Amino acid sequence: METLWKTVLGELELACSPASYKTFFIPSFVSKIEENIVTIWCPTPVAQDRLESRFYTQIQKSAEKYLSKKVELVFVSGPRQIKERPFEISNMGPLFANTSKKSQSNLYSDYTFETFVVGSNNKLAHAVATTICDNPGKTYNPFFIYSNVGLGKTHLAQAIGNEILNRYPNKKVIYTTGESFTNELIDAIKSGSRENTTAMFRKKYRQVDVLIVDDVQFIAGREATQEEFFHTFNAIYLDKKQVIVTSDRPPHEIEKLAPRISSRLASGIMVDMQFPDLDTRSAILRRKRDAMAVSVPNEVLDFVAQTVTSNIRELEGAFMQVVLKSKVSPNPITIDDAREALKIAREEKKAKNLSMSEIINAVSAFYNLRAKDLIGQSRLANIVRGRQVAMYLIRTEVGTSLMGVGGMLGGRDHSTIIHGEKKIEGLLRIDQKIQEEVASIKGNLGI
């Protein structure tokens, strides 16, 4: 069942945004296969709804290809249960009872130090991570990792969790995302006093040896979630347990993040992971090739590494395009073949059917704003910046007319849209911060 889900993950990773992949796909798993019914466990009702409503067909096709038969999918959510046991609230036992620690930890088994390629871009982060494993909670606590999307934050954070469980099997490790933490808290509050779910939520996250929270920026602006996270952080930290947090920016740049949380996150060690240099990119592709046992010449891998300069996720996606090309070609793949494969990939990427609403929502989420802020008349600097980025992305990625963009963004005239678009175009040439911001938003949109 684990192999089946890994197959699904491999095929669906490029079909959704990085945020959706980390939040909804990685924590989920196939819990049961019974005749032609495949049951998929999801960490939250939100994840269940997202996978079922948006990805049912893709997951079904992948499962049918793997199992060589027609299947129907059943999605369930709730606390993890003993294998092949249906979810019933009344049957909830101790958090870690009768299940493997790695299963309960939400860790992806492939994210290890062995599969993490170390280069000049991440050498410091890797060194801190391995040191933490020697003495969790005692040195470098909390550990805050930040970078643009797709540069290995999640891999490194989960590698720490996997290594600690390998060395200390009795320790309890929990991996979650800012979004999952928020959704679980909301579910617990909505459940009221039933089975004392809020207390169970706190027990789950506070009685651990290692807490890993990915994409913590998601909790910004959410007062109840920040309150809960603050007390959870304090409980773990004061108990001398390890806290590991990742984000797409340093704490002080996360707008609407409570100052006391920002201060706590900055109190340990913060490390920035950069985009890998050419040698590291080539090493990543070589390791990927060897792990998949496919035949792709080094010079072709070097060409891909030279061509893709956005993030590791797109680098690996480009590699998969080349692998697919090699599998349908009777001859050894060449640089010209790779060039053609990447050209097709770029054309498919441009053809992605994005809507203006999707871009507005993605921009709002990135800057921790509300969609109505972008549409409204506020002249606050952070809102104006977000609004102009939305104008730029809608014009360049959707191709909407000036009138259409203006209508979507509160009835603004065409001159305002032109100004906003040109403003971001100009900044992208000289401002590294805006380059990183736009790249992150595009990564979240899967473009």
C-alpha positions as CSV (number, residue, x, y, z in Angstrom):
1,M,0.0,0.0,0.0
2,E,2.9,2.3,0.8
3,T,4.4,1.6,-2.7
4,L,1.0,2.4,-4.3
5,W,0.8,5.8,-2.6
6,K,4.4,6.6,-3.5
7,T,3.5,6.0,-7.1
8,V,0.6,8.4,-6.7
9,L,2.8,11.0,-5.1
10,G,5.3,10.7,-7.9
11,E,2.7,11.2,-10.6
12,L,0.7,13.9,-8.8
13,E,3.6,16.1,-7.5
14,L,3.7,18.1,-10.7
15,A,-0.1,18.3,-11.1
16,C,-0.7,20.5,-8.1
17,S,0.9,23.4,-6.3
18,P,3.8,22.7,-3.8
19,A,1.6,23.9,-0.9
20,S,-1.2,21.5,-1.8
21,Y,1.3,18.7,-2.3
22,K,2.9,19.2,1.1
23,T,-0.4,19.9,3.0
24,F,-2.7,17.3,1.4
25,F,-0.8,14.6,-0.4
26,I,2.3,13.8,1.7
27,P,0.4,13.3,5.1
28,S,-2.2,11.1,3.4
29,F,-1.8,7.4,2.6
30,V,-3.6,4.3,1.4
31,S,-5.0,2.7,4.5
32,K,-6.8,-0.3,2.9
33,I,-7.3,-2.1,-0.4
34,E,-10.3,-4.4,-0.4
35,E,-11.3,-6.0,-3.8
36,N,-11.9,-3.0,-6.0
37,I,-12.1,-0.4,-3.3
38,V,-9.0,1.7,-2.3
39,T,-9.4,3.6,0.9
40,I,-7.3,6.7,1.4
41,W,-6.7,8.3,4.8
42,C,-6.4,12.1,4.9
43,P,-5.2,14.1,7.9
44,T,-8.1,16.5,8.0
45,P,-11.6,16.9,6.5
46,V,-10.2,19.8,4.5
47,A,-7.6,17.5,3.0
48,Q,-10.2,14.8,2.3
49,D,-12.5,17.3,0.5
50,R,-9.6,18.7,-1.6
51,L,-8.3,15.3,-2.7
52,E,-11.8,13.9,-3.4
53,S,-13.1,17.0,-5.2
54,R,-10.0,18.0,-7.2
55,F,-7.8,15.0,-7.7
56,Y,-10.1,11.9,-7.6
57,T,-9.7,11.1,-11.3
58,Q,-5.9,11.5,-11.3
59,I,-5.5,9.4,-8.2
60,Q,-7.9,6.8,-9.6
61,K,-6.0,6.5,-12.9
62,S,-2.7,6.2,-11.1
63,A,-4.0,3.5,-8.7
64,E,-5.6,1.6,-11.6
65,K,-2.3,1.7,-13.6
66,Y,-0.4,0.4,-10.5
67,L,-2.9,-2.3,-9.6
68,S,-3.8,-3.3,-13.2
69,K,-7.5,-3.2,-12.6
70,K,-10.4,-0.8,-12.2
71,V,-10.9,0.6,-8.8
72,E,-13.1,3.0,-6.8
73,L,-11.7,5.4,-4.2
74,V,-13.0,6.0,-0.7
75,F,-11.6,9.0,1.2
76,V,-11.7,9.1,5.0
77,S,-10.2,11.6,7.6
78,G,-9.7,11.7,11.3
79,P,-7.1,10.5,13.8
80,R,-5.0,7.7,12.4
81,Q,-6.2,4.3,13.4
82,I,-4.8,0.8,13.5
83,K,-4.3,-0.5,9.9
84,E,-7.5,-1.4,8.1
85,R,-9.7,-0.2,10.9
86,P,-12.4,2.3,10.0
87,F,-12.4,5.7,11.8
88,E,-14.7,6.0,14.8
89,I,-14.3,8.7,17.3
90,S,-15.4,6.4,20.1
91,N,-12.5,4.1,19.3
92,M,-9.8,6.8,19.7
93,G,-7.0,5.6,21.9
94,P,-3.7,7.0,23.0
95,L,-2.1,9.1,20.3
96,F,0.8,6.7,19.6
97,A,-0.8,3.4,20.5
98,N,-0.4,0.3,18.3
99,T,1.0,2.2,15.3
100,S,4.5,2.8,14.1
101,K,6.2,6.0,15.3
102,K,7.0,7.1,11.7
103,S,3.4,6.5,10.6
104,Q,2.1,8.7,13.5
105,S,4.7,11.3,12.9
106,N,3.5,12.2,9.3
107,L,7.0,11.9,8.1
108,Y,7.7,10.9,4.5
109,S,10.2,8.1,4.6
110,D,12.1,9.2,1.5
111,Y,13.1,12.5,3.1
112,T,16.4,11.5,4.8
113,F,19.9,12.9,5.1
114,E,21.0,10.2,2.7
115,T,18.8,11.6,-0.1
116,F,19.6,15.2,0.7
117,V,22.2,16.7,-1.6
118,V,24.5,19.1,0.3
119,G,26.0,22.1,-1.5
120,S,27.2,25.6,-0.8
121,N,23.6,26.7,-0.8
122,N,22.5,24.6,2.1
123,K,25.7,23.5,3.9
124,L,25.1,25.5,7.0
125,A,21.5,24.3,7.3
126,H,22.6,20.7,6.9
127,A,25.3,21.0,9.5
128,V,22.8,22.5,12.0
129,A,20.3,19.7,11.2
130,T,22.8,16.9,11.8
131,T,24.0,18.5,15.0
132,I,20.4,18.7,16.3
133,C,20.1,14.9,15.9
134,D,23.0,14.3,18.2
135,N,21.2,16.0,21.1
136,P,17.6,17.1,20.3
137,G,16.3,20.0,22.3
138,K,19.7,20.9,23.8
139,T,21.4,22.8,20.9
140,Y,20.0,25.0,18.2
141,N,16.5,25.2,19.6
142,P,14.4,26.4,18.0
143,F,15.7,25.8,14.5
144,F,14.2,28.1,11.9
145,I,14.8,27.4,8.2
146,Y,13.6,29.8,5.5
147,S,13.9,30.0,1.7
148,N,11.9,30.3,-1.5
149,V,9.6,27.4,-2.4
150,G,11.1,24.2,-3.7
151,L,14.6,24.6,-2.2
152,G,14.5,21.7,0.2
153,K,13.2,23.1,3.5
154,T,10.6,20.3,3.9
155,H,13.1,17.6,3.0
156,L,15.7,18.8,5.5
157,A,13.2,19.3,8.3
158,Q,11.7,15.9,7.8
159,A,15.2,14.3,7.5
160,I,15.8,15.5,11.1
161,G,12.6,13.8,12.2
162,N,13.4,10.6,10.5
163,E,17.0,10.5,11.8
164,I,15.8,11.1,15.4
165,L,13.3,8.3,15.2
166,N,16.0,6.0,13.8
167,R,18.4,6.9,16.6
168,Y,15.9,7.2,19.4
169,P,12.9,4.9,18.6
170,N,11.1,5.9,21.8
171,K,10.9,9.6,21.0
172,K,7.7,11.1,19.7
173,V,8.0,13.3,16.6
174,I,5.2,15.2,14.9
175,Y,5.4,16.9,11.5
176,T,2.7,19.2,10.4
177,T,2.2,22.3,8.3
178,G,0.9,25.7,9.4
179,E,-2.3,25.0,7.4
180,S,-2.9,21.6,8.9
181,F,-2.3,22.9,12.4
182,T,-4.9,25.6,11.7
183,N,-7.4,23.2,10.2
184,E,-7.0,20.7,13.0
185,L,-7.5,23.4,15.6
186,I,-10.7,24.6,13.9
187,D,-12.0,21.1,13.7
188,A,-11.3,20.6,17.4
189,I,-13.0,23.8,18.4
190,K,-16.0,23.0,16.2
191,S,-16.3,19.6,17.8
192,G,-17.0,21.3,21.1
193,S,-16.8,19.1,24.1
194,R,-17.2,15.8,22.1
195,E,-14.5,13.5,23.4
196,N,-12.7,16.6,24.7
197,T,-11.2,17.2,21.3
198,T,-9.4,20.5,22.1
199,A,-7.6,18.8,25.0
200,M,-6.7,15.9,22.6
201,F,-5.4,18.4,20.1
202,R,-3.2,20.0,22.7
203,K,-2.0,16.6,24.0
204,K,-1.1,15.6,20.4
205,Y,1.1,18.6,19.8
206,R,2.5,19.4,23.2
207,Q,3.5,16.0,24.5
208,V,6.2,15.3,21.9
209,D,10.0,15.3,21.8
210,V,10.2,17.0,18.4
211,L,7.7,19.3,16.8
212,I,8.2,20.2,13.1
213,V,6.0,22.9,11.7
214,D,6.3,23.6,7.9
215,D,5.2,26.8,6.3
216,V,4.5,28.6,9.6
217,Q,3.6,31.8,7.7
218,F,0.2,30.3,7.1
219,I,-0.8,31.0,10.8
220,A,-0.2,34.7,10.4
221,G,-3.3,36.9,10.9
222,R,-5.2,34.0,12.5
223,E,-5.5,35.0,16.2
224,A,-6.8,31.8,17.6
225,T,-4.3,29.7,15.8
226,Q,-1.4,32.0,16.9
227,E,-2.6,31.9,20.5
228,E,-2.6,28.1,20.4
229,F,0.8,27.9,18.6
230,F,2.4,30.3,21.1
231,H,1.4,28.1,24.1
232,T,2.3,24.9,22.2
233,F,5.7,26.4,21.4
234,N,6.3,27.4,25.0
235,A,5.2,24.1,26.4
236,I,7.6,22.2,24.2
237,Y,10.5,24.6,24.6
238,L,10.3,24.9,28.4
239,D,10.3,21.1,28.5
240,K,13.6,21.2,26.6
241,K,12.2,19.5,23.6
242,Q,13.1,20.3,20.0
243,V,11.1,22.8,17.8
244,I,11.8,23.0,14.0
245,V,10.0,25.6,11.9
246,T,10.2,26.5,8.2
247,S,8.9,29.4,6.3
248,D,9.3,31.2,3.0
249,R,10.8,34.3,4.8
250,P,12.4,35.2,8.2
251,P,10.0,35.8,11.1
252,H,10.3,39.6,11.1
253,E,9.1,39.7,7.5
254,I,6.0,37.6,8.1
255,E,3.2,40.2,8.2
256,K,0.5,39.8,10.8
257,L,2.6,37.3,12.7
258,A,2.3,38.1,16.5
259,P,5.5,39.8,17.7
260,R,5.8,37.4,20.6
261,I,5.8,34.4,18.2
262,S,8.3,36.2,15.9
263,S,10.5,36.8,18.9
264,R,10.3,33.1,19.9
265,L,11.1,31.8,16.4
266,A,14.1,34.2,16.1
267,S,15.5,33.2,19.6
268,G,17.3,30.1,18.3
269,I,19.2,29.7,15.1
270,M,17.9,30.9,11.7
271,V,19.3,29.6,8.4
272,D,18.6,30.8,4.9
273,M,18.7,28.1,2.2
274,Q,19.7,29.5,-1.2
275,F,19.1,28.2,-4.8
276,P,21.8,25.5,-5.5
277,D,24.7,26.3,-7.8
278,L,25.3,24.4,-11.0
279,D,27.5,21.7,-9.5
280,T,24.9,21.0,-6.8
281,R,22.0,21.0,-9.3
282,S,23.9,18.4,-11.4
283,A,24.6,16.3,-8.3
284,I,20.8,16.4,-7.5
285,L,20.0,15.1,-10.9
286,R,22.6,12.4,-10.8
287,R,21.3,11.1,-7.5
288,K,17.8,11.2,-8.9
289,R,18.9,9.2,-12.0
290,D,20.7,6.6,-9.9
291,A,17.8,6.2,-7.5
292,M,15.4,5.6,-10.4
293,A,17.9,3.4,-12.2
294,V,17.3,5.1,-15.6
295,S,19.9,5.7,-18.4
296,V,20.5,9.4,-18.9
297,P,24.0,10.6,-19.8
298,N,25.8,13.0,-17.6
299,E,26.1,15.6,-20.3
300,V,22.3,15.6,-20.6
301,L,21.9,16.1,-16.9
302,D,24.3,19.0,-17.0
303,F,22.3,20.6,-19.8
304,V,19.1,20.3,-17.7
305,A,20.9,21.7,-14.6
306,Q,22.1,24.7,-16.7
307,T,18.7,25.3,-18.2
308,V,16.5,25.2,-15.1
309,T,17.3,28.0,-12.6
310,S,14.1,28.4,-10.7
311,N,13.9,25.9,-7.9
312,I,14.7,22.2,-7.1
313,R,11.1,21.1,-7.6
314,E,11.1,22.4,-11.2
315,L,14.6,21.0,-11.7
316,E,13.3,17.5,-10.8
317,G,10.2,18.1,-12.9
318,A,12.3,18.9,-15.9
319,F,14.4,15.8,-15.2
320,M,11.1,13.7,-15.3
321,Q,10.3,15.1,-18.7
322,V,13.6,14.0,-20.0
323,V,13.2,10.5,-18.5
324,L,9.8,10.2,-20.2
325,K,11.4,11.2,-23.4
326,S,14.1,8.6,-23.0
327,K,11.6,5.8,-22.3
328,V,9.8,6.4,-25.6
329,S,13.0,6.7,-27.7
330,P,14.7,3.6,-29.0
331,N,18.1,5.5,-29.0
332,P,20.2,6.9,-26.2
333,I,18.9,10.3,-25.2
334,T,20.8,13.3,-26.4
335,I,21.0,17.0,-25.4
336,D,18.8,17.8,-28.5
337,D,16.2,15.3,-27.1
338,A,16.4,17.0,-23.7
339,R,16.1,20.4,-25.3
340,E,12.9,19.3,-27.1
341,A,11.5,17.7,-23.9
342,L,12.0,20.9,-21.9
343,K,10.5,23.0,-24.7
344,I,7.3,20.8,-24.5
345,A,7.3,21.2,-20.7
346,R,7.5,25.0,-20.9
347,E,4.7,25.1,-23.5
348,E,2.5,22.8,-21.2
349,K,3.3,25.1,-18.3
350,K,2.2,28.2,-20.2
351,A,-1.0,26.4,-21.2
352,K,-2.0,25.9,-17.6
353,N,-5.5,27.2,-17.2
354,L,-5.3,29.7,-14.4
355,S,-8.1,32.0,-13.4
356,M,-7.8,35.6,-12.1
357,S,-9.4,34.5,-8.8
358,E,-6.7,31.8,-8.3
359,I,-4.0,34.4,-8.7
360,I,-5.7,36.9,-6.4
361,N,-6.1,34.2,-3.8
362,A,-2.5,33.1,-4.1
363,V,-1.1,36.6,-3.9
364,S,-3.4,37.4,-0.9
365,A,-2.2,34.2,0.9
366,F,1.4,35.0,0.3
367,Y,1.2,38.5,1.6
368,N,-1.1,37.5,4.4
369,L,-3.9,39.7,3.1
370,R,-7.5,39.2,2.3
371,A,-8.7,39.1,-1.3
372,K,-11.0,42.0,-0.7
373,D,-7.9,44.1,0.4
374,L,-6.5,43.7,-3.2
375,I,-9.9,44.6,-4.7
376,G,-10.5,47.5,-2.3
377,Q,-9.1,51.1,-2.2
378,S,-6.5,50.8,0.5
379,R,-3.2,52.6,-0.2
380,L,-1.2,50.8,2.5
381,A,2.2,49.9,1.0
382,N,1.9,46.2,1.6
383,I,-1.5,46.1,0.0
384,V,-0.4,48.2,-3.0
385,R,2.5,45.9,-3.5
386,G,0.3,42.8,-3.5
387,R,-2.2,44.4,-5.8
388,Q,0.5,45.3,-8.3
389,V,1.9,41.8,-8.2
390,A,-1.6,40.4,-8.9
391,M,-1.9,42.8,-11.9
392,Y,1.4,41.6,-13.2
393,L,0.7,37.9,-12.8
394,I,-2.8,38.2,-14.3
395,R,-1.5,40.0,-17.3
396,T,1.5,37.7,-17.9
397,E,0.1,34.3,-16.9
398,V,-3.6,34.6,-17.8
399,G,-3.3,37.3,-20.6
400,T,-6.5,39.1,-19.4
401,S,-7.2,42.4,-21.1
402,L,-6.5,45.6,-19.2
403,M,-10.3,46.2,-18.9
404,G,-10.8,42.7,-17.5
405,V,-8.0,43.1,-14.9
406,G,-9.4,46.5,-13.9
407,G,-12.9,45.1,-13.5
408,M,-11.6,42.2,-11.3
409,L,-9.6,44.5,-9.1
410,G,-12.3,46.9,-8.0
411,G,-13.0,48.8,-11.3
412,R,-9.6,50.3,-11.8
413,D,-8.9,52.0,-15.1
414,H,-6.4,50.7,-17.7
415,S,-3.8,53.3,-16.8
416,T,-3.6,52.0,-13.3
417,I,-3.2,48.4,-14.5
418,I,-0.5,49.4,-16.9
419,H,1.3,51.3,-14.1
420,G,1.1,48.3,-11.8
421,E,2.3,45.8,-14.4
422,K,5.2,48.0,-15.5
423,K,6.2,48.8,-11.8
424,I,6.6,45.1,-11.1
425,E,8.4,44.4,-14.4
426,G,10.9,47.1,-13.5
427,L,11.4,45.9,-10.0
428,L,12.0,42.3,-11.2
429,R,15.1,43.6,-13.0
430,I,16.8,45.1,-10.0
431,D,15.1,44.0,-6.7
432,Q,16.0,40.5,-5.4
433,K,13.3,40.6,-2.8
434,I,10.5,41.1,-5.4
435,Q,12.1,38.4,-7.6
436,E,11.9,36.0,-4.7
437,E,8.3,37.0,-3.8
438,V,7.0,36.5,-7.4
439,A,8.9,33.2,-7.8
440,S,7.4,32.0,-4.5
441,I,3.8,32.9,-5.6
442,K,4.3,31.3,-9.0
443,G,5.7,28.2,-7.3
444,N,2.6,28.0,-5.1
445,L,0.4,28.3,-8.3
446,G,2.4,25.6,-9.9
447,I,3.5,27.8,-12.8
